[in-house]
Amino acid sequence: MTASIHGDLVATDHGAAVGVVHGNLNLHPLPPLPAPPIPQQLPAAPGLFTGRTTELARLDRALTSAPQGQRATVLVSAIGGAGGIGKTWLALAWAYRHLERFPDGQLFVDLHGFSPTGEPVQPAVAVRGFLDALGVEANRIPIDLDAQASLYRSLVAGRRMLIVLDNAATSDQVAPLLPGSPSCTVLVTSRHRLASLIDRHAARHLPLGVLSPEEARGLLAARLGAGRVAAEPEAVDELIGLCGGHPLALSITARTAGTRPDTALAEAAAELRDLGLEALDHDTDPAASLPTVLSWSLRYLTDTQRTVFALLGIAPGPDTTPSTTAALAGLPGRLARRALSGLENASLLERRPGGRYAMHDLVRRYATDTADTTLPEEMREAALTRVGDFHLHTAHAAARLLNPHRPTLSPEPPAPGVHPHPLPDTAAAMAWMDAEHATLLATQRTAATLGHHHTVWHLAWNLNTFHNRRGHRHDAVTTWQAALDAADHLPDPTTRSRTHRHLGHACSSLGLHEQSITHLEQALDLALRHHDPTEQALTHQALALAWEQRGDDRQALEHAHRALDLFRALDQPVGEADALNLVGWYAARLGRFDTAREHCQTALTLTQRHHDPAGEASTLDSLGYIAHHTGDHHQALDHYHHALTLLRRLGDAYLVADTLDSVGHPHAALGQYEQARTVWREALELYRDQRRDADAERVQHQLNDLDHT
């Protein structure tokens, strides 16, 4: 109420007399307080937003499924791409689609956690901005941050508002800006995971990755026009692949192509392919330069994390593990894991199943550039030497477990502080080889570039059993070809004969018959010249297999006999067993079944006595062939199934496929058509996986004939 002077007294709102006046006193109601302002601080909606259907739906679920009485808070962070992944655009796109949920307004602040300024917005500045937007007069704003935050929370309490906290660097930046009222919704975007925001404030985490190929194509079509994109589908596919689905990279590419409407997209793809990150740079606009945007993510890294990040850019292979990183960076395992965790938190690495870490291709290119510009050459080479030694010595341990009867050729000692990954048994050895195969191939290429000839050769040697059992025939040829180049620089003359022998065998398995025989004859000539009977025997075995591939079983049998004579003279029972089995196999293929059976039975006894499951399985397969072709189909099945059990235990997918193919024939001969169909289908799948096209075609014909039968 207000006081008017119309009488003798002035009355206050409390009814107390404060003086004597003349006139009448009339009381009037106070005018209503002004309605609180409705802030609308959201930046403009993304004009060409495409895709992200799954993420938008997940935001819907996350923000509508908050328990009763709890504020809905979602942390939108990036995985697999530090900057430019589209976090802000996603938040704004969702907000504009749901403005009706927030009739009391929207607050927005860019916290500049990662920006050209390098100075994140302080919480006090952000809170003050919110208080201004909520209509608080300057003289009512407390000085203390806690008091300001309390006033802010009081003003938004009970109001249906959206608060977008964009580009946060730390949880401390965000916590004072969180409202206390469950009526409010909060979206936080950051390159970091902001763990305490998730732990202490129950924020839901929405990881944001790259665009799918379809979404990427939609983005380019929206920017360049559907007609232009449809006119060059191959070029568009290449652009999407080179950008790796990264939204900012795609946007920069679209901007460049859009300003050159008369230039073919194939030319844009060629430029991006040739220039790499340089094509995605911008001299004057930092926010339009992918390398610059990525560089902001390094701001909060420790020195160790920066070094590890750079070294991962030059490390061989598509991904890494903590033990690999420890060797690469010369760190204890505990510190390597912490560094990887820090890079993951900064969205520079993505953790994948099996404890592996990978970078987006463009992030990796930036890491490579960082290594080249910030790390001394000797530091880079020392790191590559350590990681090469780590992979080589672990591969050596794996190869010894997979084939203990093979001659032991130990590599040189590893660099100081490098320890191989522990492998307790053959299953662990095969699993490690499977997981690291691409990295091991890349390690050999890196070693060749560095001129580390010893590493190149020993990697080929230690990958050999794995390649044979998994059917990696093309990789076997590639690694042994690299080993042959390295052998010229190694002192041991036996190295070159071994290399020609293995390269010849690898060529034979691919049907490269002329190259195979040439290499094997060179291997035999070197073995004779250096008076190496063991190498001679092994080369005769390889020649037997090569002539079999060429369809000449008589030549094959002759070389098998020579190998047998040499192994017997050398008193090498495991080698003798292998040669006996080969003699029996080729005798059987030539119809000499009694001779074949005798040799194979003797071979089986030797393999079992000397605990050679690989040789035992191969001999059982030969005995199955002999039994089947002499009409004893039940005995053939017994031999084949026993061989399969051993081969599966060894992980020898290559020979499993061959034995499955063989076992179908006695099943069919016994009228067991469903069993035959089952094993041939499995063989067909393995042949296709191993790219053994001729074998796959033959088995497909067998299945077709079986259907007709």
Summary of the structure (lengths in Angstrom):
residues: 709
radius of gyration: 36.4
end to end distance: 105.2
largest distance: 142.2
contacts: 2369
relative contact order: 0.05
helix: 64%
strand: 7%
